Amino acid sequence: MHPTNRSSRILQPVKLWFVYLSLFVALGLEYIPTGRTPGLPDWVALVLAFWCVREPLAIGMGAGFAFGLLMDVGLGAAMGQHALAYVVLAYLANALARRVLWFPAWQQALHVLPLLLLAQAIMVLVRLLAGAEFPGWAYFLSSLGSALLWTPLSFLLLLPQYQPDERDDNRPI
Amino acid sequence: MPLVGHQPPPIFRRGPAPLARLFVFVALCLALLVADLRFRYLEVLRNALSVVTYPLQMAASTPADVVRNATRYFGTLVDVQLENADLRRLQLDAGERLLRFEQLEQENLHLRELLQMSERVQTKSIAADILYNAPDPFARKVILDRGTQQGVEAGLAVVDANGVIGQVTRVHPVQSEVTLLTDRNQSIPVSVVRNGVRGVLYGVGRGMLEMRHVLAEVDIQPGDRLVTSGLDGIFVPGLPVATVTRVDRDQDAFARIECEPLAAIERSVQVLVIGRAAYPPPPPPPEPAGGR
């Protein structure tokens, strides 16, 4: 059962170091050289959107800006391109946080999909204004791939918070 | 603030309002973008931040290295035999050309001495493999497996067996980034082999090139070969670049010249990084205005 605001399950409080660790792991996944395969998810945008929805008080535009800059440096993109997209993404995800968490996981993914598409559209706009070539419509498949991963990813990222309060009460022996 | 709900009560202070923070961050990003794309000021910041990203990048590229080495290792015997036969044939061909080339080079040196011309440009070259396409989908760039440690510098030309494929634009310790000729922001000064007409070749996207700044009445025909002119002081002169495919003189004062690259720009794997061993002397200072 996916924990939403409707469910009665109470999670452990989030650990901030785990949030940043997951963002850095996403950054590492992003750096894997995959050429121009369309439809690969934007891991950092996805994880950032997840934490912005889940923990709007802890993660927001500052993290979006910092990880956007790291993406720009690592991918050789224009400085500020990913930062701008992620700042807007984080703002909107923070704003949506109270509403989205009332829905089941697949509907949460539908809420996040337009935000991810908007982030990509911002990047395309910025680069086209700077005189680059349009990368083709397949570029936007990446957001669809990200949205499909929302449910498994939210299970994975909430795993540490599923742990019971007192381990000894739940041991088989 | 309808988007974020109610204003927080004063006991839960959260700093500036989200919308204000958004505007600050967006303004900061736009400033960064302008400084980087328009003025190229941010290489220092990029280098500083790459201290963080570089170990992650190295770790992330390891699985790709493993896959590439595995495919090479498990390549079938038949493929290797075919490739071997091909290479032997090529080597015979090249050997014969090399014999003639040595003789011609001697002759050229001799003639240049007789005419008291300066020596031809000395070059240095570094062999490299193309590792993968750069991840930025908006630019046509590739990553090479040689960097500053092997002597690669920004600005050097990169060629494959048939011609120029691009220019080194950014150098890391053991890798470097090459902007291909077909990138929209890349240009290269060229001249026509047949008559020495000079121009500048620009990438126009879709794998095509266009030669600009050539007047409409200048003698250029489809089929002409273009080589680097070396006038920029960076490229080695005489490297083959492209052939002219179409010339359109109807538009205005300048001809519209479409060209096709000679090299397999988007497909080559083994390349050579070529540069001048020594840079040309700086141009003489302008004469003082009151001199004559």
Interface residues (C-beta under 8 A of the other chain):
Chain A: F24 L27 G28 L29 E30 Y31 I32 P33 T34 G35 R36 L57 G60 M61 G62 G64 F65 G68 L69 L70 V73 G74 L75 G76 A77 A78 M79 G80 Q81 A83 L84 V87 V88 Y91 N94 A95 R98 V124 V126 R127 A130 G131 A132 E133 P135 Y139
Chain B: L3 V4 G5 R14 P18 R21 L22 F25 V26 L28 C29 L30 A31 L32 L33 A35 D36 L37 L42 L45 R46 L49 S50 V52 T53 L56 Q57 A59 A60 S61 P63 A64 L131 Y132 N133 A134 P135 D136 P137 F138 A139 R140 K141 I143 R170 E177 D183 R184 N185 G205
